[in-house]
Amino acid sequence: MSVTPRVSRPLGHLAMAAVVAIVTGCAGTPPSASPQATSAAVESPASASQLVDTADFAKKAQDEGWVPQVRDGNVVYCKDESPIGSRLPEKTCLDKVAVQQMMLAEEQQRENMQRAAAAAGMNGN
């Protein structure tokens, strides 16, 4: 019989707090670009590789429950989530960079948990 290690509640809360801190710290308003740089970015079409990267990201985000929406001319990704201790879902909307960082943090957390589980299995715990 194999035993699957479970993350204790305090550790789970700590992990969630770390993800929230990363997203909150990175979701600040970026410095505004000069008008010339902004107009150049609007006028230049996206390259084929940029379009492929964007499409790949959109698919991966949708696979993880993020739905793309356009707000004020910008694409944001939204997800209905229930906060800890509540059963009422709240809509969370983030820009592409914040979603990428959150997905990366979640992936790293999964890998760390898998390594810890493998190490515990090797030690016979």
C-alpha positions as CSV (number, residue, x, y, z in Angstrom):
1,M,0.0,0.0,0.0
2,S,1.5,3.3,-1.0
3,V,1.0,6.4,1.1
4,T,0.6,9.7,-0.6
5,P,2.1,12.6,1.4
6,R,-0.4,15.4,2.0
7,V,0.6,19.0,2.5
8,S,-0.5,20.2,5.9
9,R,-2.9,23.1,6.1
10,P,-0.3,25.6,7.4
11,L,2.1,24.6,4.6
12,G,-0.7,24.9,2.0
13,H,-1.6,28.3,3.3
14,L,2.0,29.4,3.2
15,A,2.3,28.2,-0.4
16,M,-0.8,30.0,-1.4
17,A,0.4,33.2,0.3
18,A,3.7,32.9,-1.6
19,V,1.9,32.6,-4.9
20,V,-0.3,35.6,-4.0
21,A,2.8,37.6,-3.0
22,I,4.5,36.9,-6.3
23,V,1.5,37.8,-8.3
24,T,0.8,41.0,-6.2
25,G,4.4,42.1,-6.4
26,C,4.5,41.6,-10.2
27,A,1.1,42.9,-11.0
28,G,2.0,46.5,-10.3
29,T,1.6,49.2,-13.0
30,P,4.6,49.1,-15.4
31,P,6.3,52.3,-16.2
32,S,4.7,54.1,-19.1
33,A,6.5,54.0,-22.4
34,S,7.2,57.1,-24.4
35,P,4.6,58.1,-27.0
36,Q,7.0,57.2,-29.8
37,A,7.6,53.7,-28.5
38,T,3.9,53.1,-28.0
39,S,3.0,54.2,-31.5
40,A,5.8,52.1,-33.0
41,A,4.5,49.1,-31.1
42,V,0.9,49.6,-32.3
43,E,2.0,50.1,-35.9
44,S,4.4,47.1,-36.3
45,P,2.6,43.8,-36.9
46,A,3.4,40.8,-34.8
47,S,5.9,38.3,-36.2
48,A,4.8,34.8,-36.9
49,S,6.8,33.4,-33.9
50,Q,5.1,36.0,-31.6
51,L,1.7,34.9,-32.8
52,V,2.6,31.2,-32.3
53,D,3.9,32.0,-28.7
54,T,0.7,33.9,-28.0
55,A,-1.5,31.1,-29.3
56,D,0.5,28.5,-27.3
57,F,0.2,30.5,-24.1
58,A,-3.6,31.1,-24.7
59,K,-4.2,27.4,-25.1
60,K,-2.1,26.5,-22.0
61,A,-3.9,29.2,-19.9
62,Q,-7.3,28.0,-21.1
63,D,-6.3,24.4,-20.2
64,E,-5.6,25.6,-16.6
65,G,-9.0,27.4,-16.4
66,W,-8.1,31.0,-17.5
67,V,-10.5,32.6,-19.9
68,P,-9.2,35.4,-22.2
69,Q,-11.3,38.6,-22.1
70,V,-10.7,42.1,-23.6
71,R,-11.0,45.0,-21.2
72,D,-10.2,48.5,-22.1
73,G,-8.5,47.3,-25.3
74,N,-6.2,44.9,-23.4
75,V,-6.4,41.1,-23.2
76,V,-6.7,39.8,-19.6
77,Y,-7.2,36.3,-18.4
78,C,-9.9,35.6,-15.8
79,K,-10.7,32.7,-13.6
80,D,-13.4,32.0,-11.0
81,E,-11.8,30.9,-7.8
82,S,-13.1,30.3,-4.3
83,P,-10.9,32.0,-1.6
84,I,-9.7,29.8,1.2
85,G,-12.5,29.5,3.8
86,S,-15.3,30.5,1.4
87,R,-17.5,28.7,-1.0
88,L,-18.4,31.8,-3.0
89,P,-16.3,32.1,-6.1
90,E,-14.6,35.4,-7.0
91,K,-13.4,36.4,-10.4
92,T,-9.7,37.0,-10.6
93,C,-8.4,38.7,-13.8
94,L,-4.7,39.1,-14.5
95,D,-2.6,40.2,-17.5
96,K,-0.6,37.8,-19.5
97,V,2.7,38.3,-17.6
98,A,1.0,37.8,-14.2
99,V,-0.7,34.6,-15.4
100,Q,2.6,33.3,-16.8
101,Q,4.3,34.0,-13.4
102,M,1.5,32.3,-11.5
103,M,1.6,29.2,-13.8
104,L,5.4,29.1,-13.4
105,A,5.2,29.3,-9.6
106,E,2.5,26.5,-9.6
107,E,4.6,24.3,-11.8
108,Q,7.7,24.8,-9.6
109,Q,5.6,24.1,-6.5
110,R,4.4,20.8,-8.1
111,E,7.9,19.8,-9.0
112,N,9.1,20.6,-5.4
113,M,6.3,18.5,-4.0
114,Q,7.1,15.6,-6.4
115,R,10.8,15.8,-5.4
116,A,9.9,15.8,-1.7
117,A,7.6,12.8,-2.2
118,A,10.3,11.0,-4.1
119,A,12.8,11.7,-1.4
120,A,10.4,10.6,1.3
121,G,9.8,7.4,-0.6
122,M,13.5,6.7,-0.9
123,N,14.0,7.3,2.8
124,G,11.3,4.8,3.6
125,N,9.1,7.5,5.3
